[in-house]
Amino acid sequence: MQTIEKSLIDFIVSERQKQGAEILARRDENKPVLNVTNIFNTSDNPDGVLDKEKFRLIYTDLGREQLLAFQAFLKAMKNKQKLSTTPYSLTDKKGKDYHWIKISGTNGNREFRMNCFPGLDRLLSIYLMDMAIIDLDFDELYHESQK
């Protein structure tokens, strides 16, 4: 009797997990995708998150560590990793605004400082509130911003 009950319980739990996965998959089907073709403001896309001209400054003004941090940030969003950040930007002693970003992993966390740029707060909100699927790549953004 106990074997039958356990098998039934395992079956019920398994079915519930399948249903949960299906619901999550359907939810993602209806979400907009934020990618290199629609992230920038253009005449065809006035609601883009980033302005190309201002965004180019990221690649010209940020140092190596900040570029690596930005690359890690984009990769974490694309991979749907859990991010934590300060609720608002902080200001350092030199007057530069930044967010402290924490990427949670299975075996540990990575934390880094992300200097603010126009559109970062909106991008963070979109990701943290799960409003869109983020499909952004560091290299693709760079090349698109140069056009």
N, C-alpha and C positions, 0 to 999 in steps of 0.2 A: 504493500500500500504506500509506504513512504517513497519508494522509487517512482511510482506513478505520480504522486503529488509533486515530487521534485522535478520530474520531467515536464509536468504541466507548468510549474512555476518558471522553469527555464524557458519554455515556449512563450509564455506570456511576456516575460521580460524581453526576450529576443524580438517579438513582434512590436512591442512598445518602442524599442530602439530603432527598428526599421521605420516605423511611422514617424518618429522624431526626425530621422535623417531625411525622409521624404518631404516633410513640412519645411525643413530648413532649405532643401534644394528648391522647392517651389517658391519660397520667399525670395531667394536670391535671383530666380528667374525674372521677377518683376522689378528688381532694382535697376536703376540706371548704372551704366559702367562709366567710370571716369578714367579716361585714357589720354594719350598724347594728342588725339584728334579733337578733343573737346575741352581740354583743361584751360586753354588760353582764350582770352577775350579776343574776338574778331568781329567783323561786321556780320558774319553769319552766326556767330555765337556770342552775343553780348553778355550772357550770364556765365562766361568762363570764370574759373577760380583765380587764374593768374594773368597778369599783364606781361606780354612777351618782353617789352622794353625793360621793365623793372626786374623781371625774372633773370634776364641776362646778367645782371649784376651779381647774382649768386655765383656764377661761374667765374666772374672776373674779380670779385672782392673777397671771396672766402678763401681761407688757407686750406692746406691739405687735410688737416684734422676735421675741419668743418665740412669739407666736401665728402670725406669718408662718412661723417655722421649723417649727412643728407642722403647719401647713397644707402646707408643702413636703414634709415627711416623709410625711404621709398620701398626698399625690399621687404621690410617688416609689414608694411601696409598691404603690399601685393600678396604676401604670403598669409595674410589675415592673422598675424600674431597679435597677442594682447599687448597694448601700449598703455602706459600711464604717463601723465604729464602734469605739470602745474596748471591750476585752473585759469591762470592768467600769465602773461609774460612777466618775467623778472628783469631787473636792470642791474648790470654790473657796475663796478666802480668807474669805468670809463664811459658810462652812459649808454652802453649797448644793450638792447633788449634781447632776451632769449627765453627759451623754454627748456626745462630739464626733462628729457625723454627717458623713459624706462621701458625696455622691451623684455617681456617675461618669456622665459623659455622653460622647457621641461626640467632641465638640470641646473638652471641658474638664470640670472638676469644680466642684461647689458644696459648701462646707463651712459648718457652723454648729453652734452649741451648742444642745443640747436639754436643758432642765431636766428632771430626773427627776420622775415622778409614779407613784403606785401602778399597776402593770400595764405600765409601759413596758418593763421588762426582759423580761417574758413576751412582749409584742407583738414586740419585736425578735427574740427567739429564734424565734418562730413564723415570722417573715418570713425571717430569715437562714438558717434550716434548711429552708426551703421546705416547711413542714408544712401550709400552707393557702393558698388564694387570698385575697388581701387586697382587699376591695371596700369600703373606708371612705372617706368624704367628710367634709371639715371641717364643712360646713353641716349635713349630715344628723346627724352626731354631736352637734353643738350642740343641734339641735332635739330629738333623742331624749333627750339628757341632761336637758333641762328638763321632761320629762313626769313 
